[in-house]
Amino acid sequence: MHTDNDRNPGKTVTLSGRGLTKTYHTGEVDVHALRGVDLDLYLGELIVLLGPSGSGKSTLLNILGGLDVPTAGQVFFGNTEITAASEGELTRFRRAHVGFVFQFYNLIPSLTSEENVALVTEIAPASMRPAEALELVGLGDRRDHFPAQLSGGEQQRVAIARAIAKRPDILLCDEPTGALDSQTGIVVLEAISTVNREIGTTTAVITHNTVIGAMADRVLHIADGGIASVERNTERAAVQQLTW
Amino acid sequence: MKVLNRKLLRDLWRLRGQVLAIAMVVASGVAVLVMSLATLSSLQETAVTYYERHRFADVFARVTRAPEQLAARIAGIPGVQHAETRISKLATLDIAGFEEPVIGQLVSIPEHGESVLNRLALLAGRRVQPDHPDEVVLSEPFAEAHALTTGSRLHAIINGKRRALHVVGIALSPEYVYAIGPGALMPDNQRFGVLWMGRKALAAAYDLDGAFNDIALSLLHGTQPASVIQPLDQLLGRYGGIGAIARADQLSNWFLMNEIDQLGTMARILPTIFLVVAAFLTNMVLARIIATERSEIGLMKAFGYRNTEIGWHYARMVIAITAVGIVLGWVIGAVFGKVSTELYAEFYRFPLLIFEPKPSSFAAGALVSLGAALTGTLGSMHRAAALPPAEAMRPPSPPLYRRTRLSTSRLAAWLDQPTRIILRQIVRWPGRALLTSAGIGLSVGVLIMALQWIDSINHIVQVYFYDTQRQDMMVGLVEPQSATAAYEFAHLPGVLAVEPMRIVSAYLRHGNRSHRGALTGVPPGAQLQRVYDASGHVVPLPPGGVVLGTKLAEKLGVTAGDTLQVDVLEGRRPHLQVPVTGVFETYIGVPAFIDITTLNRLLKERPSLEYANLLVDEAARPALYARLKALPEISAVMLREAAVRTFHETLAETLLIYISFFAMFACALGFGVVYNSTRIALSERGREMATLRVLGFSRTEISYILLGEVALLIFVGLPLGCLAGQGLAWLMTSAFETELFRVPLVIELSTYGTAVLVALLATAASAALVRRRLDRLDLIAVLKTRE
């Protein structure tokens, strides 16, 4: 089994995991979702985690984002060990450093686009203005619309704006295009790519769509709870060129 | 359908917290109804049985002295089944260790065998024996109040002579269920008691050999008391009869029936309000629970279940939840009904107790609750079933919110996003918000309605015992005495002021309406016994006319300016025409006041008095008591402080216990509403809460959004509840009106405060429970699934 042993001493590590293991006990069966994964995320890079459903990629992302705790292993954010943090410290970590984008957007239906973004900027330090974040994802003119008045792609872009408005160190996206058609998916991926380029956020995108791997700096193939292989793109493909 | 049954059981188990909370609401309504009606029917049944078994008489009459032979003529009046003559007298008692004078009602019983009517229920010892003239049987409450048992001794001034009496038995009588001393309002077992003595012993003591001064009649079935009373009064008139009374007017029975009536009013109105409130809440909560089952309903339809099958499945769920509440309510109601009946029975000292809750009250509680629950869920069920299955299985499309003027106003800058979520949620579903507020409001209202009784009672005490009566004590005389008696009272130790009073039994008539009561004569401008209107002013007493309490004026259909026909039942028994000069509001009794000089003139008697109201120097009380105990002509001594105390004690033993049960159920109601509203909100918005947690909101911050909404609705609900409480209390007090009592609508600020505080505590408790669930929110699971 591969590990992300492809160390690069010239780059700054934003987030790193060591020996990450996750075992679920369901009834009498133990499910090994992760089996000792090592990986580093470097400052400003965009990685894509590719793998079939059940391969453990979501579990990995949740543990990296401080949403879940590993059965064994450690996660470091800079010099801080996330896996040793208390509930309150985890909340503060997510609040200040991590942006999440979900497959089903999870916007608050009672808030407008701008207010959904403000939800985060109000509690995070050093965030940008909500309008600015919406401009970044190309929705400057939709700021007063409620989720019910937006298309799926637009809702997902609001979710991205909401995730990056705090200028997070890490942006974690779990199947961001999973609920969208390919055309809308492209627009959403473009937004993610723009954010990664323009504010230099370390970005991890989970998908089972192999085409999307082309837009990444690195592609990690996840299978059976481990990193099966690592693929490095010398050049990131423009999102516009992707088709599926 | 077997799988559906299993699903039903598992769903109930999954929702167990809410099932229990809804059951609590249902149970409160049902329990209150069952408790009230069970208490009422048991008391009625117990009283009737007691009266029957101990042969409580139908007609009672008093005379000064009549020959025994008259009894045969009385027994001959058509409709009379049996006539039993007696001797009954009031005497001052002296009980070792008790400073104040005590009044004893002496009643004769046969020395051989048992009385035919008003039979004693002998609880201890034996009846009196012939040739032992000093033997007495004591009434149980009196004996207990003074720790007297068989073998004890006490002293009495009987016809001027001090005699030692020997207690041989303890008993109860249907005639003295409510043992009330002359002029008193509530039983005071320390200062008034009934003593049964041998007929011969009493006849000898009062010089009534071959004569009687009291007679009791039983009537043949179906005989109207009035048809017997008229010829009876004619026979007794020349022997000093003051008018016979039917059982309905007999003091003890009148009080007892008044109390049962009051209880009846409460038993009808309070539970009705409760049940309606509970039904409304059940309805609201279940409707929302069914609405959250929408996707499952879609799924079942997709599998091919018919709408009726799905409807029946959820109907069974609702029935099961409600049934838990109904059964709980039955059990709690029956238990509390038993407890409350026992308390009443103990208070009234019934020698027997028949606990007989009517099945109809159980059925009524169940039907109303089930009906309300099912109609409540019908709407949501119909809406869910009407959707095409695919649509029902999709999560409802995000509801469209709107910006209101608030969010574009300047105020908006001050609102953070969580607060906006709260406000938009309320604006988006105003009906739901209103229902939650109303639910909380209603439970606060019910609580206020229950608690305001204490305020009303305190107000009654203030008006009746302090504003109206300012005497420290009232002394009654056996016979009316000349006005000079007032001077004698003035010379007793410690007496600072004396005011004479006369009470004359009379029929008051106007047109074809009549009331058997009395005229109370007091001096104009009386300072000790004032004619006082409950609205807070003294009513002038012009010479020549009567001033009536409003309830009496209403009963007789008179207003100021009308003329009242007064048939006096004492002395020369004159028939008078007296103008009504005024009407005033009272809370207790049906008084008719008249200037005492006018009264004496109308009676064609020299100035005389029957009662003396005294203002007393506190320090001289012991000396005064010692003198009063020795005076032979005293028939009653009423101490105001003791009267206030017994009034409070009596109510604490009956009404307030009942009220505290209601207060408890109101708390359960409030808790149930808040817990359900929050739990449902959590199940509807768990995903939103989890999203916020992932975005970096702390537990406290997301609790703010969910519980803040509830808090806001509660703050709206509390003033609504205070208003509702006022309305419900008004409804209750206006329905609660007997000849004995009118309950004023008085709600102290502290009562609102208590009710609000209790609601807040119930809210805090349920919020804490929901907060625990929020803390355990599974972030990943919530985000993974679509809904």
Interface residues (C-beta under 8 A of the other chain):
Chain A: S58 N62 G65 L67 D68 E87 G88 T91 R92 R94 R95 A96 V98 F100 F102 F104 N106 L107 I108 P109 S110 L111 T112 E115 N116 A118 L119 V120 E122 I123 A124 D144 F146 P147 A148 Q149 R162 K166 D174
Chain B: S397 P398 P399 L400 Y401 R402 R403 D416 Q417 P418 R420 I421 R424 Q425 R428 R687 E688 T691 L692 R693 V694 L695 G696 F697 S698 R699 E701 L779 I780 L783 K784 R786
